Amino acid sequence: MEQIELTGIRKSYGKERAVQNLDLTVNPGDFLTILGPSGCGKTTTLRAIAGLEEPDEGEIRFGEKVVFSRRQGVIIPPESRNVGFIFQSYALWPHMTVEQNITLALKEKRLSRNEVESRLLKSLEMVQMEAYRKRYPSELSGGQQQRVAVSRLIALQSEILLMDEPLSNLDAKLRTEMRAELKRLHRELEATTVYVTHDQTEALTLSDIVVVMNKGLMIQRGTPYDIYHHPQSLFVAEFIGDPRINFFKGMLVSKGERRYLDCKEFLLPFNKELPSNSGVVIAAVRPESILLSYEDRKDWIKVELKSIQPTGANTILQVQIGKVEITLMQPGFIRMNLEESLWIKFDSESLNFFSEETERNLNI
């Protein structure tokens, strides 16, 4: 297992800074996902690790080996870095069959015929493509071509795996299956893996560590649990989660021994320690962390149902109090009438509070 270490990585395209002063360590055997919107620098970072992009500044190490250093003038080419790479595009040779695309790199390593055949069969079986080994890429659908690219990576068995949105062209059912296969593959090979995606579900389900990037900067690094439940900034809180997180803006007030966030339309009670000079505060709460009652309860907030969206396993509710709209997510397939009165309560432990001025989490 190899450790990947990036130090002071910078990369610009003209006046646009794609990556800014990035320091990132991927521990041996970890599955680390770089998550962020389009243009945040995640793919540029991955390509720099692979050797397909040369940073303007900085250093990249695989274990003790320097594979890139602008200061030292070291630039190890991609083919000498011994990494497996899946591109967002399929990158298949059009004049080669599925079998030939998968085994090309294996034959260049001069593996035995039996070993090549064994890896080919196993990798094709894992992506359900055994029947297509003699076909050409032009005879495959987009999803099938992507599965061939995944199969090629599986067969290579590199110590470092780099993946650039490899599941983006698969249908929902196969994407779920392939996430499970990639996780199992990672566990079996114990490979150090860097995975790039804008899909938060992939990031949260696959990863040991998630790195959230925006505008070339690393905004937060943490476990999927911490990224979801303890976002360090408003950007991370809003970017992660579907349905999106609820935000309520207000000022801190006290009534007796209790503290509230005065959101004008309602008072939001909380029990966390916040600086008294916080100024304007933004409270954030996930839709699934809001409790729902069909009857009036003491200290619960009365709201009116405006929209109901059953998704099967869960139901998304849009409710309103005054001019404030609130999104809830409840388990099960719920049926009820619009304009119906409901009562809600916020799970105080699930609340995060942010400074409007700095956009940073006041509890971290």
C-alpha positions in Angstrom: 0.0 0.0 0.0 1.3 3.4 -1.0 0.7 6.8 0.7 0.1 9.8 -1.6 1.2 13.2 -0.5 0.6 16.5 -2.3 2.4 19.6 -1.0 1.8 23.1 -2.1 0.2 22.1 -5.4 -0.8 25.0 -7.7 -2.2 24.9 -11.2 -3.5 27.7 -13.3 -4.9 27.8 -16.9 -4.2 31.4 -18.0 -5.7 33.7 -15.4 -7.9 30.9 -13.9 -6.5 29.2 -10.8 -7.7 25.6 -10.9 -5.9 24.5 -7.8 -4.5 26.8 -5.1 -1.9 25.8 -2.5 -3.2 22.3 -2.0 -1.8 20.1 0.8 -3.3 16.7 0.8 -2.3 13.3 2.2 -4.0 10.1 1.3 -3.1 7.4 3.9 -2.1 3.9 2.6 -5.2 1.9 1.8 -7.6 4.7 2.3 -10.5 5.4 -0.1 -10.5 9.2 -0.4 -13.1 11.0 -2.5 -12.6 14.6 -3.8 -16.1 16.1 -4.0 -17.2 19.4 -5.4 -19.0 21.3 -8.1 -17.8 21.6 -11.7 -14.7 23.7 -12.0 -13.6 23.3 -8.3 -10.3 21.7 -9.2 -11.0 18.0 -8.4 -10.2 16.5 -11.8 -7.1 18.7 -12.2 -5.9 17.4 -8.8 -6.5 13.8 -9.9 -4.7 14.3 -13.2 -1.8 15.8 -11.4 -1.5 12.7 -9.3 -1.6 10.5 -12.4 1.0 12.6 -14.2 -1.4 13.8 -16.9 -1.1 17.4 -15.7 2.1 19.2 -14.6 1.4 21.6 -11.6 2.9 25.0 -11.7 4.3 24.6 -8.2 4.5 21.9 -5.5 5.5 18.3 -5.0 3.9 14.9 -5.2 5.2 11.8 -3.4 4.1 8.1 -3.6 5.5 6.8 -0.3 9.1 8.0 -0.2 9.3 8.4 -4.0 9.1 11.9 -5.5 7.0 11.6 -8.7 6.8 15.3 -9.2 8.7 18.3 -7.9 8.9 21.6 -9.7 11.7 22.8 -7.4 13.8 19.6 -7.9 12.8 19.3 -11.6 11.4 15.8 -11.2 8.6 14.8 -13.5 7.9 11.0 -13.6 5.7 10.2 -16.7 2.3 8.6 -16.2 3.3 5.2 -17.5 6.1 5.0 -14.9 3.9 5.8 -11.9 2.2 2.4 -11.7 -1.3 3.8 -11.2 -4.7 2.5 -12.4 -6.9 5.2 -13.9 -10.5 5.4 -15.0 -11.4 8.5 -17.0 -14.8 10.2 -17.1 -14.6 9.4 -20.8 -14.3 5.7 -21.6 -10.8 5.9 -23.2 -11.2 2.6 -25.0 -9.2 1.7 -28.2 -11.9 1.6 -30.9 -10.0 -0.9 -33.1 -9.7 -3.4 -30.2 -12.2 -5.8 -28.7 -13.3 -5.7 -25.1 -10.8 -8.5 -24.3 -7.9 -6.7 -26.0 -8.7 -3.4 -24.3 -8.6 -5.1 -20.9 -5.5 -7.3 -21.5 -3.3 -4.8 -23.4 -1.6 -3.4 -20.2 -1.4 -6.9 -18.7 0.5 -8.2 -21.7 2.8 -5.2 -21.7 3.7 -6.3 -18.1 4.6 -9.7 -19.5 2.3 -11.6 -17.3 1.8 -15.3 -18.1 -1.0 -16.3 -20.4 -2.8 -18.0 -17.6 -2.6 -15.0 -15.3 -3.9 -12.7 -18.1 -6.8 -15.0 -18.8 -7.6 -15.3 -15.0 -7.6 -11.6 -14.5 -9.7 -11.0 -17.6 -12.4 -13.5 -16.6 -12.6 -12.2 -13.1 -12.8 -8.6 -14.1 -15.4 -9.2 -16.7 -17.5 -11.2 -14.3 -17.4 -8.4 -11.7 -19.0 -6.0 -14.2 -21.3 -8.5 -15.8 -19.7 -8.3 -19.2 -18.6 -11.9 -19.8 -20.7 -12.2 -22.9 -19.2 -9.1 -24.6 -15.5 -10.0 -24.6 -15.3 -10.3 -28.4 -17.2 -7.1 -29.2 -15.8 -3.8 -30.2 -16.5 -0.5 -28.3 -18.7 0.7 -31.2 -21.0 -2.3 -30.6 -21.5 -1.4 -26.9 -23.8 1.1 -25.2 -22.3 4.0 -23.2 -22.9 2.2 -19.9 -21.3 -1.0 -21.3 -18.2 0.9 -22.4 -17.9 2.4 -18.9 -18.1 -1.1 -17.4 -15.2 -2.2 -19.7 -13.1 0.7 -18.4 -13.9 -0.4 -14.8 -13.0 -4.0 -15.7 -9.7 -2.8 -17.1 -8.9 -1.1 -13.8 -9.8 -4.2 -11.9 -7.6 -6.4 -14.0 -4.6 -4.1 -13.6 -4.5 -4.5 -9.7 -2.4 -1.4 -9.1 -1.5 -0.2 -5.6 -2.9 3.2 -6.4 -6.3 3.6 -8.1 -7.5 6.9 -9.5 -11.1 7.3 -10.6 -12.7 10.3 -12.4 -16.5 9.9 -12.1 -16.4 6.3 -13.4 -20.1 5.6 -12.8 -21.5 8.8 -14.4 -22.8 7.0 -17.5 -24.4 4.0 -15.8 -28.1 3.7 -15.0 -29.3 4.1 -11.4 -29.5 0.3 -10.7 -26.1 -0.6 -12.2 -24.6 2.5 -10.5 -25.7 1.2 -7.1 -24.3 -2.3 -7.9 -21.0 -0.9 -9.2 -20.6 1.2 -6.0 -20.8 -2.0 -4.0 -18.3 -3.7 -6.4 -15.8 -0.8 -6.2 -16.0 -0.8 -2.5 -15.4 -4.6 -2.4 -12.6 -4.2 -5.0 -10.9 -1.6 -2.8 -11.2 -3.8 0.3 -9.8 -6.9 -1.6 -6.9 -5.1 -3.3 -6.2 -2.8 -0.3 -5.3 -0.2 -2.9 -4.9 3.5 -2.0 -7.8 5.1 -3.9 -8.6 8.6 -5.0 -12.1 9.0 -6.4 -13.4 12.2 -8.0 -17.2 13.0 -8.2 -19.8 15.7 -7.9 -22.3 13.0 -6.7 -22.5 13.3 -2.9 -24.2 9.9 -2.6 -21.1 8.3 -4.2 -18.8 10.2 -1.8 -20.7 9.4 1.3 -21.2 5.7 0.5 -17.8 4.8 -0.8 -15.3 6.8 1.1 -13.2 6.5 4.2 -12.3 10.2 3.8 -14.1 13.0 1.9 -12.4 16.2 0.7 -14.7 19.0 -0.4 -13.2 21.5 -2.8 -14.5 24.8 -4.2 -12.7 27.3 -6.4 -9.5 25.4 -6.3 -9.4 25.3 -2.5 -9.9 22.4 0.0 -12.8 23.6 2.1 -13.1 20.6 4.4 -11.6 17.2 4.9 -13.2 14.5 7.2 -15.1 11.3 7.4 -18.4 11.1 5.6 -20.2 11.4 9.0 -18.4 14.6 9.9 -18.8 16.1 6.5 -22.6 15.5 6.6 -23.3 16.2 10.3 -20.6 18.8 11.2 -20.0 20.9 8.1 -17.4 23.6 8.8 -18.8 26.2 6.4 -22.1 27.2 4.8 -20.8 26.0 1.5 -20.3 22.4 2.7 -23.6 22.4 4.6 -25.5 23.5 1.4 -23.6 21.4 -1.0 -24.0 18.1 0.9 -27.5 16.6 1.3 -30.6 15.8 -0.8 -33.1 17.3 -0.1 -31.0 20.4 0.7 -30.5 21.5 4.2 -32.7 24.2 5.8 -31.3 27.6 6.7 -32.9 30.0 9.2 -31.4 33.5 9.8 -31.8 35.4 13.0 -30.4 37.0 16.2 -29.6 35.3 19.5 -32.1 36.2 22.3 -32.7 34.9 25.8 -36.0 34.3 27.6 -35.5 33.4 31.2 -32.9 30.6 31.2 -33.6 29.5 27.7 -31.8 30.8 24.5 -33.4 31.1 21.1 -32.6 32.2 17.6 -35.2 34.8 16.7 -36.1 34.1 13.1 -38.9 36.7 13.1 -41.6 34.2 12.0 -40.7 31.8 14.9 -38.3 31.3 17.8 -35.9 28.4 17.4 -34.7 27.0 20.8 -31.3 25.5 21.2 -29.0 24.2 23.9 -25.5 24.7 22.3 -23.0 27.2 23.5 -22.6 30.1 21.1 -20.7 33.4 21.5 -23.0 36.1 22.7 -21.4 38.5 20.2 -22.1 36.3 17.2 -24.1 38.9 15.3 -26.4 37.5 12.7 -26.5 33.8 13.0 -27.7 31.2 10.4 -29.0 27.9 11.8 -28.9 24.8 9.6 -30.9 21.6 10.1 -31.2 18.6 7.8 -34.8 17.7 6.6 -34.7 14.3 8.3 -33.8 16.0 11.7 -37.1 17.8 12.0 -39.7 16.0 14.1 -43.3 16.0 12.9 -46.7 15.8 14.8 -50.2 15.7 13.5 -51.4 17.1 16.8 -50.6 20.3 18.8 -47.8 19.7 21.3 -46.3 22.1 23.9 -43.4 24.2 22.5 -43.9 22.7 19.0 -44.2 25.1 16.0 -47.4 25.1 14.0 -46.9 25.0 10.2 -49.0 24.5 7.1 -48.4 21.7 4.5 -47.7 23.1 1.1 -46.3 20.2 -0.9 -45.9 16.4 -0.5 -43.5 14.3 -2.6 -43.4 10.6 -1.8 -40.2 8.9 -3.1 -41.1 5.4 -2.0 -39.0 4.7 1.1 -39.3 8.3 2.2 -41.6 11.3 1.8 -40.5 14.9 1.3 -42.8 17.5 2.8 -42.7 21.3 2.2 -44.3 23.2 5.0 -44.6 26.9 5.7 -44.8 29.3 8.6 -45.4 32.9 7.6 -43.0 33.5 4.7 -40.6 30.8 5.8 -40.5 27.5 3.9 -39.2 24.4 5.6 -38.3 21.0 4.0 -38.9 17.8 6.0 -38.1 14.2 5.1 -40.1 11.5 6.9 -39.8 7.7 6.5 -42.4 5.8 4.6 -44.9 6.6 1.9 -47.1 9.3 3.5 -50.5 10.5 2.2 -52.2 13.6 3.6 -54.1 16.7 2.4 -52.5 20.0 1.4 -53.1 23.0 3.6 -53.3 20.6 6.6 -52.0 21.9 9.9 -48.9 20.2 11.3 -46.6 20.8 14.2 -42.8 20.5 14.0 -39.9 20.5 16.4 -36.2 20.8 15.6 -33.8 18.2 17.0 -31.5 20.5 18.9 -28.5 18.1 18.8 -28.7 18.2 15.0 -28.5 22.0 14.6 -25.4 23.7 13.3 -24.9 27.5 13.6 -22.9 29.6 11.3 -21.8 33.2 11.4 -23.4 35.2 8.5 -20.2 37.3 8.3 -17.6 34.5 8.1 -19.8 31.7 7.0 -17.9 29.4 9.4 -19.5 27.0 11.9 -19.7 28.5 15.3 -19.5 25.2 17.1 -16.3 24.0 15.4 
